[in-house]
Amino acid sequence: MKKAIVFLFIVVLSFSFSPAAKAQCSMCTISAEQGTKNGNTQGKGLNSGILYLLAIPYLLMTGIGVLWYRNYRKKISSTAINQ
């Protein structure tokens, strides 16, 4: 339990001191601005790409969490049967 509290404290502390990202690269900004001015749908593609890149780490972490939970449940049930 103490390790979990220390880990949580470190995570919260690291996020509190991280610099804020306020803009994308200049090439992406220019592309998105020109695309929306001319009626193109490049902005939609840019947003879809950002969401795709954002979703992958969350899906991976969810999968690892589910596998960890299932293995933990198997371990608990096997020790309950042996007792």
N, CA, C and O atoms as a CHARMM CRD file, in Angstrom:
* protein
*
  332
    1    1 MET  N      0.82700  -1.18800   0.00000 PROA 1      0.00000
    2    1 MET  CA     0.00000   0.00000   0.00000 PROA 1      0.00000
    3    1 MET  C      0.87600   1.25900   0.00000 PROA 1      0.00000
    4    1 MET  O      0.56300   2.24800  -0.66100 PROA 1      0.00000
    5    2 LYS  N      1.96500   1.20000   0.74500 PROA 2      0.00000
    6    2 LYS  CA     2.85200   2.34600   0.82100 PROA 2      0.00000
    7    2 LYS  C      3.51300   2.62900  -0.53000 PROA 2      0.00000
    8    2 LYS  O      3.71700   3.78400  -0.90300 PROA 2      0.00000
    9    3 LYS  N      3.84700   1.55300  -1.26000 PROA 3      0.00000
   10    3 LYS  CA     4.45100   1.72700  -2.58200 PROA 3      0.00000
   11    3 LYS  C      3.47700   2.40100  -3.53800 PROA 3      0.00000
   12    3 LYS  O      3.87400   3.23400  -4.35400 PROA 3      0.00000
   13    4 ALA  N      2.20700   2.04100  -3.43600 PROA 4      0.00000
   14    4 ALA  CA     1.19700   2.63700  -4.31500 PROA 4      0.00000
   15    4 ALA  C      1.03700   4.12500  -4.02800 PROA 4      0.00000
   16    4 ALA  O      0.87700   4.92200  -4.95200 PROA 4      0.00000
   17    5 ILE  N      1.07800   4.49800  -2.76600 PROA 5      0.00000
   18    5 ILE  CA     0.94300   5.90700  -2.40500 PROA 5      0.00000
   19    5 ILE  C      2.14800   6.69900  -2.90600 PROA 5      0.00000
   20    5 ILE  O      1.99200   7.80600  -3.42100 PROA 5      0.00000
   21    6 VAL  N      3.35000   6.13800  -2.75800 PROA 6      0.00000
   22    6 VAL  CA     4.56000   6.80700  -3.23500 PROA 6      0.00000
   23    6 VAL  C      4.50900   6.94800  -4.75200 PROA 6      0.00000
   24    6 VAL  O      4.85000   8.00400  -5.28400 PROA 6      0.00000
   25    7 PHE  N      4.08600   5.89300  -5.46000 PROA 7      0.00000
   26    7 PHE  CA     3.97700   5.94400  -6.91800 PROA 7      0.00000
   27    7 PHE  C      2.96600   6.99800  -7.34900 PROA 7      0.00000
   28    7 PHE  O      3.23300   7.77400  -8.26600 PROA 7      0.00000
   29    8 LEU  N      1.81600   7.03000  -6.70000 PROA 8      0.00000
   30    8 LEU  CA     0.79600   8.01300  -7.03700 PROA 8      0.00000
   31    8 LEU  C      1.30200   9.43100  -6.78400 PROA 8      0.00000
   32    8 LEU  O      1.03100  10.33700  -7.57300 PROA 8      0.00000
   33    9 PHE  N      2.02700   9.62500  -5.70100 PROA 9      0.00000
   34    9 PHE  CA     2.59400  10.92900  -5.39200 PROA 9      0.00000
   35    9 PHE  C      3.58300  11.36900  -6.46400 PROA 9      0.00000
   36    9 PHE  O      3.58400  12.53200  -6.86700 PROA 9      0.00000
   37   10 ILE  N      4.42400  10.44900  -6.92600 PROA 10     0.00000
   38   10 ILE  CA     5.40200  10.77100  -7.96600 PROA 10     0.00000
   39   10 ILE  C      4.71200  11.13100  -9.27600 PROA 10     0.00000
   40   10 ILE  O      5.12800  12.06300  -9.96500 PROA 10     0.00000
   41   11 VAL  N      3.66500  10.40000  -9.61800 PROA 11     0.00000
   42   11 VAL  CA     2.93300  10.68800 -10.85800 PROA 11     0.00000
   43   11 VAL  C      2.27600  12.06200 -10.79100 PROA 11     0.00000
   44   11 VAL  O      2.36900  12.84600 -11.73500 PROA 11     0.00000
   45   12 VAL  N      1.61300  12.35100  -9.67700 PROA 12     0.00000
   46   12 VAL  CA     0.95700  13.65400  -9.52700 PROA 12     0.00000
   47   12 VAL  C      1.98800  14.77300  -9.54000 PROA 12     0.00000
   48   12 VAL  O      1.76300  15.82000 -10.14600 PROA 12     0.00000
   49   13 LEU  N      3.10700  14.55900  -8.88100 PROA 13     0.00000
   50   13 LEU  CA     4.15900  15.56300  -8.84800 PROA 13     0.00000
   51   13 LEU  C      4.75100  15.80900 -10.23300 PROA 13     0.00000
   52   13 LEU  O      5.04300  16.95000 -10.58900 PROA 13     0.00000
   53   14 SER  N      4.92800  14.75300 -11.00800 PROA 14     0.00000
   54   14 SER  CA     5.49400  14.92600 -12.35300 PROA 14     0.00000
   55   14 SER  C      4.53400  15.66000 -13.28200 PROA 14     0.00000
   56   14 SER  O      4.97300  16.43200 -14.13400 PROA 14     0.00000
   57   15 PHE  N      3.24000  15.43200 -13.13000 PROA 15     0.00000
   58   15 PHE  CA     2.27900  16.14300 -13.97600 PROA 15     0.00000
   59   15 PHE  C      2.11500  17.59300 -13.54900 PROA 15     0.00000
   60   15 PHE  O      1.77900  18.44100 -14.37600 PROA 15     0.00000
   61   16 SER  N      2.34300  17.89300 -12.28800 PROA 16     0.00000
   62   16 SER  CA     2.16400  19.26300 -11.84100 PROA 16     0.00000
   63   16 SER  C      3.28900  20.18000 -12.32300 PROA 16     0.00000
   64   16 SER  O      3.09200  21.39200 -12.40800 PROA 16     0.00000
   65   17 PHE  N      4.45700  19.63200 -12.63700 PROA 17     0.00000
   66   17 PHE  CA     5.57700  20.44400 -13.08400 PROA 17     0.00000
   67   17 PHE  C      5.85300  20.32900 -14.58100 PROA 17     0.00000
   68   17 PHE  O      6.86700  20.83900 -15.05700 PROA 17     0.00000
   69   18 SER  N      4.98200  19.67700 -15.31900 PROA 18     0.00000
   70   18 SER  CA     5.20900  19.53000 -16.75300 PROA 18     0.00000
   71   18 SER  C      4.84500  20.82800 -17.47800 PROA 18     0.00000
   72   18 SER  O      3.88300  21.49600 -17.09900 PROA 18     0.00000
   73   19 PRO  N      5.59400  21.18300 -18.50200 PROA 19     0.00000
   74   19 PRO  CA     5.28400  22.41700 -19.24000 PROA 19     0.00000
   75   19 PRO  C      4.01700  22.23800 -20.07200 PROA 19     0.00000
   76   19 PRO  O      3.73400  21.14800 -20.57000 PROA 19     0.00000
   77   20 ALA  N      3.28400  23.29000 -20.20900 PROA 20     0.00000
   78   20 ALA  CA     2.04500  23.24100 -20.98900 PROA 20     0.00000
   79   20 ALA  C      2.35400  23.39800 -22.47100 PROA 20     0.00000
   80   20 ALA  O      3.08100  24.30800 -22.86900 PROA 20     0.00000
   81   21 ALA  N      1.80600  22.51700 -23.27400 PROA 21     0.00000
   82   21 ALA  CA     1.96600  22.61100 -24.72200 PROA 21     0.00000
   83   21 ALA  C      0.77800  23.40500 -25.26300 PROA 21     0.00000
   84   21 ALA  O     -0.37400  23.00400 -25.10100 PROA 21     0.00000
   85   22 LYS  N      1.06800  24.51900 -25.89700 PROA 22     0.00000
   86   22 LYS  CA    -0.00700  25.41200 -26.32600 PROA 22     0.00000
   87   22 LYS  C     -0.23600  25.41900 -27.82800 PROA 22     0.00000
   88   22 LYS  O     -1.22400  25.99600 -28.28300 PROA 22     0.00000
   89   23 ALA  N      0.62400  24.81100 -28.60500 PROA 23     0.00000
   90   23 ALA  CA     0.45700  24.86600 -30.04700 PROA 23     0.00000
   91   23 ALA  C      1.06900  23.63700 -30.69600 PROA 23     0.00000
   92   23 ALA  O      1.85300  22.90800 -30.08900 PROA 23     0.00000
   93   24 GLN  N      0.69700  23.43600 -31.91800 PROA 24     0.00000
   94   24 GLN  CA     1.29200  22.36100 -32.70500 PROA 24     0.00000
   95   24 GLN  C      2.45500  22.93700 -33.51000 PROA 24     0.00000
   96   24 GLN  O      2.75300  24.12900 -33.42900 PROA 24     0.00000
   97   25 CYS  N      3.08700  22.09400 -34.26600 PROA 25     0.00000
   98   25 CYS  CA     4.22000  22.59200 -35.05600 PROA 25     0.00000
   99   25 CYS  C      3.72600  23.60400 -36.09200 PROA 25     0.00000
  100   25 CYS  O      2.54400  23.63300 -36.43500 PROA 25     0.00000
  101   26 SER  N      4.63300  24.41700 -36.57300 PROA 26     0.00000
  102   26 SER  CA     4.24900  25.48900 -37.49100 PROA 26     0.00000
  103   26 SER  C      3.70600  24.94500 -38.81500 PROA 26     0.00000
  104   26 SER  O      2.80900  25.54300 -39.40900 PROA 26     0.00000
  105   27 MET  N      4.23800  23.83300 -39.27000 PROA 27     0.00000
  106   27 MET  CA     3.74800  23.24800 -40.53100 PROA 27     0.00000
  107   27 MET  C      2.29500  22.79800 -40.38900 PROA 27     0.00000
  108   27 MET  O      1.48500  23.02900 -41.28600 PROA 27     0.00000
  109   28 CYS  N      1.96700  22.16500 -39.27900 PROA 28     0.00000
  110   28 CYS  CA     0.59300  21.70400 -39.06900 PROA 28     0.00000
  111   28 CYS  C     -0.35800  22.88200 -38.89600 PROA 28     0.00000
  112   28 CYS  O     -1.48800  22.84100 -39.38300 PROA 28     0.00000
  113   29 THR  N      0.08400  23.92400 -38.21400 PROA 29     0.00000
  114   29 THR  CA    -0.75100  25.10600 -38.01900 PROA 29     0.00000
  115   29 THR  C     -1.08500  25.76000 -39.35500 PROA 29     0.00000
  116   29 THR  O     -2.24300  26.07900 -39.62500 PROA 29     0.00000
  117   30 ILE  N     -0.07700  25.95700 -40.17900 PROA 30     0.00000
  118   30 ILE  CA    -0.29400  26.59100 -41.48600 PROA 30     0.00000
  119   30 ILE  C     -1.19800  25.72500 -42.35800 PROA 30     0.00000
  120   30 ILE  O     -2.09500  26.23700 -43.02800 PROA 30     0.00000
  121   31 SER  N     -0.96800  24.43600 -42.34900 PROA 31     0.00000
  122   31 SER  CA    -1.78400  23.51500 -43.15000 PROA 31     0.00000
  123   31 SER  C     -3.24100  23.54500 -42.70600 PROA 31     0.00000
  124   31 SER  O     -4.14700  23.58000 -43.53900 PROA 31     0.00000
  125   32 ALA  N     -3.46700  23.53000 -41.40500 PROA 32     0.00000
  126   32 ALA  CA    -4.83900  23.53900 -40.89200 PROA 32     0.00000
  127   32 ALA  C     -5.53300  24.86700 -41.19300 PROA 32     0.00000
  128   32 ALA  O     -6.71000  24.88400 -41.55500 PROA 32     0.00000
  129   33 GLU  N     -4.81100  25.97900 -41.04500 PROA 33     0.00000
  130   33 GLU  CA    -5.41200  27.28800 -41.31700 PROA 33     0.00000
  131   33 GLU  C     -5.76300  27.44500 -42.79300 PROA 33     0.00000
  132   33 GLU  O     -6.86200  27.89100 -43.12100 PROA 33     0.00000
  133   34 GLN  N     -4.84800  27.08600 -43.68000 PROA 34     0.00000
  134   34 GLN  CA    -5.09700  27.22100 -45.11200 PROA 34     0.00000
  135   34 GLN  C     -6.20000  26.26900 -45.57400 PROA 34     0.00000
  136   34 GLN  O     -6.99200  26.60800 -46.45300 PROA 34     0.00000
  137   35 GLY  N     -6.24600  25.10200 -44.98800 PROA 35     0.00000
  138   35 GLY  CA    -7.26100  24.13400 -45.37900 PROA 35     0.00000
  139   35 GLY  C     -8.65900  24.58400 -45.02400 PROA 35     0.00000
  140   35 GLY  O     -9.58400  24.39900 -45.81500 PROA 35     0.00000
  141   36 THR  N     -8.83500  25.16600 -43.86500 PROA 36     0.00000
  142   36 THR  CA   -10.17300  25.60900 -43.47900 PROA 36     0.00000
  143   36 THR  C    -10.58900  26.87500 -44.22200 PROA 36     0.00000
  144   36 THR  O    -11.77900  27.07800 -44.46300 PROA 36     0.00000
  145   37 LYS  N     -9.63900  27.72800 -44.58900 PROA 37     0.00000
  146   37 LYS  CA    -9.97400  28.94900 -45.33100 PROA 37     0.00000
  147   37 LYS  C    -10.44100  28.62000 -46.74300 PROA 37     0.00000
  148   37 LYS  O    -11.33700  29.28000 -47.26900 PROA 37     0.00000
  149   38 ASN  N     -9.84600  27.61400 -47.35600 PROA 38     0.00000
  150   38 ASN  CA   -10.18200  27.26500 -48.73300 PROA 38     0.00000
  151   38 ASN  C    -11.31200  26.25400 -48.83300 PROA 38     0.00000
  152   38 ASN  O    -11.65300  25.82900 -49.93700 PROA 38     0.00000
  153   39 GLY  N    -11.89500  25.86300 -47.72700 PROA 39     0.00000
  154   39 GLY  CA   -13.00700  24.91800 -47.75400 PROA 39     0.00000
  155   39 GLY  C    -12.57900  23.46900 -47.83200 PROA 39     0.00000
  156   39 GLY  O    -13.42400  22.59800 -48.03600 PROA 39     0.00000
  157   40 ASN  N    -11.31300  23.18100 -47.68000 PROA 40     0.00000
  158   40 ASN  CA   -10.84200  21.79200 -47.70100 PROA 40     0.00000
  159   40 ASN  C    -11.14300  21.11400 -46.36700 PROA 40     0.00000
  160   40 ASN  O    -11.47300  21.76600 -45.37700 PROA 40     0.00000
  161   41 THR  N    -11.02200  19.80900 -46.37000 PROA 41     0.00000
  162   41 THR  CA   -11.29000  19.04400 -45.15000 PROA 41     0.00000
  163   41 THR  C     -9.99700  18.53300 -44.51800 PROA 41     0.00000
  164   41 THR  O     -9.99000  17.49200 -43.86100 PROA 41     0.00000
  165   42 GLN  N     -8.91500  19.26200 -44.71800 PROA 42     0.00000
  166   42 GLN  CA    -7.64700  18.83900 -44.13600 PROA 42     0.00000
  167   42 GLN  C     -7.67900  18.91200 -42.61400 PROA 42     0.00000
  168   42 GLN  O     -7.00700  18.13000 -41.94000 PROA 42     0.00000
  169   43 GLY  N     -8.44000  19.82700 -42.08100 PROA 43     0.00000
  170   43 GLY  CA    -8.55900  19.95700 -40.62900 PROA 43     0.00000
  171   43 GLY  C     -9.18300  18.72800 -40.00500 PROA 43     0.00000
  172   43 GLY  O     -8.79400  18.31400 -38.91300 PROA 43     0.00000
  173   44 LYS  N    -10.15900  18.13500 -40.69800 PROA 44     0.00000
  174   44 LYS  CA   -10.78200  16.90400 -40.18600 PROA 44     0.00000
  175   44 LYS  C     -9.78200  15.76200 -40.16400 PROA 44     0.00000
  176   44 LYS  O     -9.74700  14.97200 -39.22100 PROA 44     0.00000
  177   45 GLY  N     -8.97200  15.68100 -41.20600 PROA 45     0.00000
  178   45 GLY  CA    -7.94600  14.64300 -41.24200 PROA 45     0.00000
  179   45 GLY  C     -6.90100  14.83600 -40.15700 PROA 45     0.00000
  180   45 GLY  O     -6.43400  13.86900 -39.55500 PROA 45     0.00000
  181   46 LEU  N     -6.53800  16.08200 -39.91000 PROA 46     0.00000
  182   46 LEU  CA    -5.58400  16.38600 -38.85200 PROA 46     0.00000
  183   46 LEU  C     -6.14900  16.01000 -37.48500 PROA 46     0.00000
  184   46 LEU  O     -5.44400  15.43100 -36.65900 PROA 46     0.00000
  185   47 ASN  N     -7.40300  16.33400 -37.24900 PROA 47     0.00000
  186   47 ASN  CA    -8.04900  15.97100 -35.99200 PROA 47     0.00000
  187   47 ASN  C     -8.17100  14.45500 -35.83500 PROA 47     0.00000
  188   47 ASN  O     -7.98500  13.92500 -34.73900 PROA 47     0.00000
  189   48 SER  N     -8.47800  13.77200 -36.90900 PROA 48     0.00000
  190   48 SER  CA    -8.56400  12.30500 -36.84400 PROA 48     0.00000
  191   48 SER  C     -7.20400  11.69500 -36.51600 PROA 48     0.00000
  192   48 SER  O     -7.12100  10.74300 -35.73900 PROA 48     0.00000
  193   49 GLY  N     -6.15300  12.23100 -37.09700 PROA 49     0.00000
  194   49 GLY  CA    -4.80900  11.74800 -36.80600 PROA 49     0.00000
  195   49 GLY  C     -4.41600  11.97100 -35.35700 PROA 49     0.00000
  196   49 GLY  O     -3.78800  11.11500 -34.73500 PROA 49     0.00000
  197   50 ILE  N     -4.78800  13.12400 -34.82500 PROA 50     0.00000
  198   50 ILE  CA    -4.48800  13.42600 -33.42600 PROA 50     0.00000
  199   50 ILE  C     -5.23700  12.46000 -32.51100 PROA 50     0.00000
  200   50 ILE  O     -4.66500  11.94500 -31.55000 PROA 50     0.00000
  201   51 LEU  N     -6.49900  12.21500 -32.80200 PROA 51     0.00000
  202   51 LEU  CA    -7.27300  11.27900 -31.98100 PROA 51     0.00000
  203   51 LEU  C     -6.73100   9.86400 -32.07300 PROA 51     0.00000
  204   51 LEU  O     -6.72300   9.13600 -31.08100 PROA 51     0.00000
  205   52 TYR  N     -6.27700   9.46700 -33.25500 PROA 52     0.00000
  206   52 TYR  CA    -5.68500   8.14500 -33.42700 PROA 52     0.00000
  207   52 TYR  C     -4.42200   8.00700 -32.58700 PROA 52     0.00000
  208   52 TYR  O     -4.23800   7.00700 -31.89300 PROA 52     0.00000
  209   53 LEU  N     -3.56100   9.00400 -32.65100 PROA 53     0.00000
  210   53 LEU  CA    -2.33300   8.96600 -31.86400 PROA 53     0.00000
  211   53 LEU  C     -2.61600   9.02700 -30.36500 PROA 53     0.00000
  212   53 LEU  O     -1.84900   8.48800 -29.56700 PROA 53     0.00000
  213   54 LEU  N     -3.69600   9.67200 -29.98200 PROA 54     0.00000
  214   54 LEU  CA    -4.06200   9.76800 -28.57900 PROA 54     0.00000
  215   54 LEU  C     -4.65700   8.46000 -28.06200 PROA 54     0.00000
  216   54 LEU  O     -4.45000   8.10800 -26.90100 PROA 54     0.00000
  217   55 ALA  N     -5.38200   7.74500 -28.89500 PROA 55     0.00000
  218   55 ALA  CA    -6.10600   6.54800 -28.44900 PROA 55     0.00000
  219   55 ALA  C     -5.20100   5.34600 -28.23500 PROA 55     0.00000
  220   55 ALA  O     -5.47000   4.54100 -27.34300 PROA 55     0.00000
  221   56 ILE  N     -4.15500   5.19700 -29.00400 PROA 56     0.00000
  222   56 ILE  CA    -3.31000   4.01100 -28.93900 PROA 56     0.00000
  223   56 ILE  C     -2.70000   3.79200 -27.55100 PROA 56     0.00000
  224   56 ILE  O     -2.79400   2.67500 -27.04200 PROA 56     0.00000
  225   57 PRO  N     -2.08600   4.78100 -26.91500 PROA 57     0.00000
  226   57 PRO  CA    -1.53200   4.51800 -25.57500 PROA 57     0.00000
  227   57 PRO  C     -2.59800   4.12900 -24.55100 PROA 57     0.00000
  228   57 PRO  O     -2.36000   3.27900 -23.69400 PROA 57     0.00000
  229   58 TYR  N     -3.76900   4.75100 -24.64400 PROA 58     0.00000
  230   58 TYR  CA    -4.83500   4.40600 -23.70900 PROA 58     0.00000
  231   58 TYR  C     -5.33300   2.98000 -23.93200 PROA 58     0.00000
  232   58 TYR  O     -5.61000   2.26800 -22.96700 PROA 58     0.00000
  233   59 LEU  N     -5.45000   2.56100 -25.17200 PROA 59     0.00000
  234   59 LEU  CA    -5.86500   1.18800 -25.44900 PROA 59     0.00000
  235   59 LEU  C     -4.82900   0.18000 -24.96300 PROA 59     0.00000
  236   59 LEU  O     -5.18200  -0.86500 -24.41500 PROA 59     0.00000
  237   60 LEU  N     -3.55600   0.49300 -25.16300 PROA 60     0.00000
  238   60 LEU  CA    -2.49600  -0.39900 -24.68700 PROA 60     0.00000
  239   60 LEU  C     -2.50300  -0.51000 -23.16700 PROA 60     0.00000
  240   60 LEU  O     -2.38600  -1.61000 -22.62500 PROA 60     0.00000
  241   61 MET  N     -2.63700   0.60500 -22.48500 PROA 61     0.00000
  242   61 MET  CA    -2.66800   0.57400 -21.02300 PROA 61     0.00000
  243   61 MET  C     -3.90700  -0.15100 -20.50200 PROA 61     0.00000
  244   61 MET  O     -3.83100  -0.85200 -19.49300 PROA 61     0.00000
  245   62 THR  N     -5.03200   0.00600 -21.17000 PROA 62     0.00000
  246   62 THR  CA    -6.24500  -0.71100 -20.77500 PROA 62     0.00000
  247   62 THR  C     -6.05300  -2.20900 -20.94400 PROA 62     0.00000
  248   62 THR  O     -6.44500  -2.98600 -20.07300 PROA 62     0.00000
  249   63 GLY  N     -5.45700  -2.62300 -22.05300 PROA 63     0.00000
  250   63 GLY  CA    -5.20100  -4.04400 -22.28000 PROA 63     0.00000
  251   63 GLY  C     -4.26300  -4.62900 -21.23700 PROA 63     0.00000
  252   63 GLY  O     -4.49000  -5.73200 -20.74100 PROA 63     0.00000
  253   64 ILE  N     -3.20800  -3.89000 -20.90500 PROA 64     0.00000
  254   64 ILE  CA    -2.27700  -4.36000 -19.87300 PROA 64     0.00000
  255   64 ILE  C     -2.98900  -4.44700 -18.52900 PROA 64     0.00000
  256   64 ILE  O     -2.77200  -5.39900 -17.78000 PROA 64     0.00000
  257   65 GLY  N     -3.82900  -3.47800 -18.21500 PROA 65     0.00000
  258   65 GLY  CA    -4.58100  -3.49500 -16.95800 PROA 65     0.00000
  259   65 GLY  C     -5.53900  -4.66500 -16.87100 PROA 65     0.00000
  260   65 GLY  O     -5.66500  -5.28900 -15.81800 PROA 65     0.00000
  261   66 VAL  N     -6.21100  -4.96700 -17.96400 PROA 66     0.00000
  262   66 VAL  CA    -7.13800  -6.10300 -17.98200 PROA 66     0.00000
  263   66 VAL  C     -6.38600  -7.42000 -17.79700 PROA 66     0.00000
  264   66 VAL  O     -6.82200  -8.28000 -17.03300 PROA 66     0.00000
  265   67 LEU  N     -5.26500  -7.58000 -18.48700 PROA 67     0.00000
  266   67 LEU  CA    -4.47100  -8.79900 -18.32600 PROA 67     0.00000
  267   67 LEU  C     -3.93700  -8.93200 -16.90500 PROA 67     0.00000
  268   67 LEU  O     -3.94300 -10.02400 -16.33700 PROA 67     0.00000
  269   68 TRP  N     -3.48700  -7.84800 -16.34300 PROA 68     0.00000
  270   68 TRP  CA    -2.97900  -7.87100 -14.97600 PROA 68     0.00000
  271   68 TRP  C     -4.08900  -8.25400 -14.00000 PROA 68     0.00000
  272   68 TRP  O     -3.87200  -9.06100 -13.09600 PROA 68     0.00000
  273   69 TYR  N     -5.27700  -7.67700 -14.17900 PROA 69     0.00000
  274   69 TYR  CA    -6.41000  -7.97900 -13.31100 PROA 69     0.00000
  275   69 TYR  C     -6.82000  -9.43700 -13.43000 PROA 69     0.00000
  276   69 TYR  O     -7.09700 -10.08100 -12.41900 PROA 69     0.00000
  277   70 ARG  N     -6.86400  -9.96900 -14.64700 PROA 70     0.00000
  278   70 ARG  CA    -7.25900 -11.37100 -14.83500 PROA 70     0.00000
  279   70 ARG  C     -6.25100 -12.31800 -14.19200 PROA 70     0.00000
  280   70 ARG  O     -6.63800 -13.30700 -13.57000 PROA 70     0.00000
  281   71 ASN  N     -4.96200 -12.02000 -14.34000 PROA 71     0.00000
  282   71 ASN  CA    -3.94800 -12.86100 -13.70700 PROA 71     0.00000
  283   71 ASN  C     -4.02800 -12.76500 -12.18500 PROA 71     0.00000
  284   71 ASN  O     -3.81900 -13.75800 -11.48900 PROA 71     0.00000
  285   72 TYR  N     -4.32700 -11.58800 -11.67200 PROA 72     0.00000
  286   72 TYR  CA    -4.47000 -11.40900 -10.23300 PROA 72     0.00000
  287   72 TYR  C     -5.65700 -12.22200  -9.72400 PROA 72     0.00000
  288   72 TYR  O     -5.56600 -12.85700  -8.67400 PROA 72     0.00000
  289   73 ARG  N     -6.76300 -12.20700 -10.45600 PROA 73     0.00000
  290   73 ARG  CA    -7.95500 -12.97700 -10.06100 PROA 73     0.00000
  291   73 ARG  C     -7.67200 -14.47400 -10.08700 PROA 73     0.00000
  292   73 ARG  O     -8.12700 -15.19800  -9.20100 PROA 73     0.00000
  293   74 LYS  N     -6.93300 -14.95000 -11.08000 PROA 74     0.00000
  294   74 LYS  CA    -6.57400 -16.36800 -11.14200 PROA 74     0.00000
  295   74 LYS  C     -5.71800 -16.75500  -9.95000 PROA 74     0.00000
  296   74 LYS  O     -5.89000 -17.83100  -9.37600 PROA 74     0.00000
  297   75 LYS  N     -4.79800 -15.88000  -9.57900 PROA 75     0.00000
  298   75 LYS  CA    -3.91400 -16.14600  -8.45200 PROA 75     0.00000
  299   75 LYS  C     -4.71800 -16.22400  -7.15700 PROA 75     0.00000
  300   75 LYS  O     -4.47700 -17.11100  -6.33700 PROA 75     0.00000
  301   76 ILE  N     -5.65400 -15.32600  -6.96300 PROA 76     0.00000
  302   76 ILE  CA    -6.49200 -15.31900  -5.75400 PROA 76     0.00000
  303   76 ILE  C     -7.37000 -16.56300  -5.70300 PROA 76     0.00000
  304   76 ILE  O     -7.49800 -17.19100  -4.65200 PROA 76     0.00000
  305   77 SER  N     -7.97600 -16.92000  -6.83400 PROA 77     0.00000
  306   77 SER  CA    -8.86900 -18.08700  -6.83800 PROA 77     0.00000
  307   77 SER  C     -8.09600 -19.38600  -6.63800 PROA 77     0.00000
  308   77 SER  O     -8.60800 -20.31000  -6.00600 PROA 77     0.00000
  309   78 SER  N     -6.87200 -19.47700  -7.16400 PROA 78     0.00000
  310   78 SER  CA    -6.08800 -20.70100  -6.98100 PROA 78     0.00000
  311   78 SER  C     -5.62200 -20.85300  -5.54000 PROA 78     0.00000
  312   78 SER  O     -5.53800 -21.97600  -5.04200 PROA 78     0.00000
  313   79 THR  N     -5.31900 -19.75100  -4.85700 PROA 79     0.00000
  314   79 THR  CA    -4.92800 -19.85200  -3.45800 PROA 79     0.00000
  315   79 THR  C     -6.12400 -20.15300  -2.57300 PROA 79     0.00000
  316   79 THR  O     -5.96900 -20.79600  -1.53400 PROA 79     0.00000
  317   80 ALA  N     -7.30900 -19.70700  -2.95600 PROA 80     0.00000
  318   80 ALA  CA    -8.53200 -19.99800  -2.18300 PROA 80     0.00000
  319   80 ALA  C     -8.88900 -21.47200  -2.31000 PROA 80     0.00000
  320   80 ALA  O     -9.36000 -22.07200  -1.34400 PROA 80     0.00000
  321   81 ILE  N     -8.67800 -22.06800  -3.47400 PROA 81     0.00000
  322   81 ILE  CA    -8.98000 -23.47500  -3.68500 PROA 81     0.00000
  323   81 ILE  C     -8.00500 -24.35800  -2.91100 PROA 81     0.00000
  324   81 ILE  O     -8.40000 -25.39000  -2.37000 PROA 81     0.00000
  325   82 ASN  N     -6.74900 -23.96400  -2.85500 PROA 82     0.00000
  326   82 ASN  CA    -5.71700 -24.76100  -2.18400 PROA 82     0.00000
  327   82 ASN  C     -5.86700 -24.73500  -0.67600 PROA 82     0.00000
  328   82 ASN  O     -5.35100 -25.62600  -0.00200 PROA 82     0.00000
  329   83 GLN  N     -6.54500 -23.76100  -0.12800 PROA 83     0.00000
  330   83 GLN  CA    -6.67700 -23.68500   1.32500 PROA 83     0.00000
  331   83 GLN  C     -7.78500 -24.51400   1.79600 PROA 83     0.00000
  332   83 GLN  O     -8.04600 -24.57200   2.99800 PROA 83     0.00000
